[in-house]
Amino acid sequence: MSLESWELLSYVVTVIGLPFAIYLFIHEQRKERDNEEQETYQLLSDSYTDFLKLVLENPDLKLRSSGRTEGLTPEQRERMLVLFDILVSLFERAYLLVYEPRMNPQQLRRWNSWEDYMREWCRREDFRDALPGLLSGEDSDFADYIRRLAGEEGAKAAASAKVGKRDGP
């Protein structure tokens, strides 16, 4: 090969090959980050499933019902608070690992499922009542976030109860 051919090939590599290599590198990095995010999400989902198994092992606490569980013994109340504590720790972990102020559509989909879980539990009056004590020592951004959700869900419950009283007999 002549010197001119080598020079032409070096230009081709510089103009085409180098940008292509950079594109491939960025693409692989993005794919790796997506895989890591998916793995994190799966581990958190598995932890939530494990939590729900604990809920099933304690049917007397009626934690899957929508209302407050009344008439609990001190031992039952203690178990409920421990389960709420586990749940808040799991929610905090999800917040710290999954939540971002600016999320792409895939990240937002993953986060919305966690927000749905949080809102579901914040609809429970006994969970909302226990929340201030459960948030002691937790990440302040997470605490603000879940307090806001609890406030919104509490306001919805109050509005619903108010409408129910007006529509009643």
RACORFEN-V530869 format. One record per residue. N is the residue number from 1. OMEGA is omega as a letter, one per 30 degrees, with the letter a starting at -180 (999 if undefined). Layout:
N_OMEGA ; N_OMEGA
This chain:
1_a ; 2_l ; 3_l ; 4_l ; 5_l ; 6_l ; 7_l ; 8_l ; 9_l ; 10_l ; 11_l ; 12_l ; 13_a ; 14_a ; 15_a ; 16_a ; 17_a ; 18_l ; 19_l ; 20_l ; 21_l ; 22_l ; 23_l ; 24_l ; 25_l ; 26_l ; 27_l ; 28_l ; 29_l ; 30_l ; 31_l ; 32_l ; 33_l ; 34_l ; 35_l ; 36_l ; 37_l ; 38_l ; 39_l ; 40_l ; 41_a ; 42_l ; 43_l ; 44_l ; 45_l ; 46_l ; 47_l ; 48_l ; 49_l ; 50_l ; 51_l ; 52_l ; 53_l ; 54_l ; 55_l ; 56_l ; 57_a ; 58_a ; 59_a ; 60_l ; 61_l ; 62_a ; 63_l ; 64_l ; 65_a ; 66_a ; 67_l ; 68_l ; 69_a ; 70_l ; 71_l ; 72_l ; 73_l ; 74_l ; 75_l ; 76_l ; 77_l ; 78_l ; 79_l ; 80_l ; 81_l ; 82_l ; 83_l ; 84_l ; 85_l ; 86_a ; 87_l ; 88_l ; 89_l ; 90_l ; 91_l ; 92_l ; 93_l ; 94_l ; 95_a ; 96_a ; 97_a ; 98_a ; 99_l ; 100_l ; 101_l ; 102_a ; 103_l ; 104_a ; 105_a ; 106_l ; 107_l ; 108_l ; 109_l ; 110_a ; 111_a ; 112_l ; 113_l ; 114_l ; 115_l ; 116_l ; 117_a ; 118_l ; 119_l ; 120_a ; 121_l ; 122_l ; 123_l ; 124_a ; 125_a ; 126_l ; 127_l ; 128_l ; 129_a ; 130_a ; 131_a ; 132_l ; 133_a ; 134_a ; 135_l ; 136_l ; 137_l ; 138_l ; 139_a ; 140_l ; 141_l ; 142_a ; 143_l ; 144_a ; 145_a ; 146_l ; 147_l ; 148_l ; 149_a ; 150_l ; 151_l ; 152_a ; 153_l ; 154_l ; 155_l ; 156_a ; 157_l ; 158_l ; 159_l ; 160_l ; 161_l ; 162_l ; 163_l ; 164_l ; 165_l ; 166_a ; 167_a ; 168_a ; 169_999
